[in-house]
Amino acid sequence: MNMAMQSVCAGANGIMWYSYKPLLNDPNYTNEEKDEVLNAVKSVSGTIKDYSDVLLSLEAAPKVSANLFLGIEFEDYTVRSYNGKTYIFVVNTSTFTKSIYFSLSGIKDYNKVFSSGETNVDPIGSDTIRVNLAGLGCAIIEV
């Protein structure tokens, strides 16, 4: 999921499982291991498909800034708008928990609609939310 979300955050319009077919024909993997990978591919693909309308939306997204706790720019996120709502897709590429602050004017409400790994979202004032994202975790926040 982390790798797929990194691609989404980088602007991908599709996800291709290029290494899955060779794996199916690799005698070094058991049928159980192949089934495990297939189930993971189905799960990730299902999640991406659930948000495909949001990801492919042509609606103008508002400007959102993101900073880590120490003020370092955090680049692995994308913002999309769909049907009048704003969505922040964020991915943590490190193995340790990060606190990421997203600023967007006029935050009235927010909802964590998806997460892999432990994720907490807290308001910080009227225009900032803090997302605590577990190592290698991903989240989609609806604002």
Residue pairs with C-beta under 8 A, 6 or more apart in sequence:
1 43
1 44
1 47
1 116
1 138
2 91
2 92
2 93
2 116
2 136
2 137
2 138
4 15
4 44
4 48
5 76
5 89
5 91
5 138
6 76
6 91
6 93
7 15
8 15
8 48
8 55
8 78
8 89
8 91
9 75
9 76
9 77
9 78
9 89
9 90
9 91
10 78
11 78
13 55
13 56
15 44
15 45
15 48
17 41
17 45
20 37
20 38
20 41
23 29
23 34
23 37
24 34
29 37
47 114
48 55
50 114
51 87
51 89
51 114
51 140
53 82
54 80
54 82
54 87
55 80
55 89
57 80
57 81
57 82
59 80
59 81
59 82
60 81
61 79
61 80
61 81
61 86
62 79
62 81
62 86
62 104
62 105
63 104
64 77
64 79
64 86
64 88
64 102
64 103
64 104
65 102
65 103
66 73
66 74
66 77
66 90
66 100
66 101
66 102
66 103
67 73
67 74
67 100
67 101
67 103
68 74
68 98
68 99
68 100
68 101
69 98
69 99
69 101
74 90
74 98
74 100
76 90
76 91
76 92
76 93
77 88
77 89
77 90
77 91
77 100
77 102
78 88
78 89
79 86
79 87
79 88
79 89
80 86
80 87
80 89
81 87
85 142
85 143
86 104
86 142
86 143
87 113
87 140
87 141
87 142
87 143
88 102
88 131
88 139
88 140
88 141
88 143
89 138
89 139
89 140
90 100
90 102
90 131
90 133
90 138
90 139
90 140
90 141
91 133
91 137
91 138
92 98
92 100
92 117
92 133
92 134
92 135
92 136
92 137
92 138
93 136
94 135
94 136
95 135
95 136
96 135
97 118
97 132
97 133
97 134
97 135
98 132
98 133
99 130
99 131
99 132
99 133
100 130
100 131
100 133
101 124
101 128
101 129
101 130
101 131
102 128
102 129
102 130
102 131
102 141
103 127
103 128
104 127
104 128
104 129
104 143
105 127
106 126
106 127
107 123
107 126
107 127
107 128
107 129
107 143
109 143
110 121
110 123
110 129
110 141
110 142
110 143
111 141
111 142
112 119
112 121
112 139
112 140
112 141
112 142
113 140
113 141
113 142
114 138
114 139
114 140
115 133
115 137
115 138
115 139
115 140
116 137
116 138
116 139
117 133
117 134
117 135
117 136
117 137
117 138
118 132
118 134
118 137
119 131
119 132
119 133
119 134
119 137
119 139
120 131
120 132
121 129
121 130
121 131
121 132
121 139
121 141
122 129
122 130
122 132
123 129
123 130
124 130
129 141
129 143
131 139
131 141
133 139
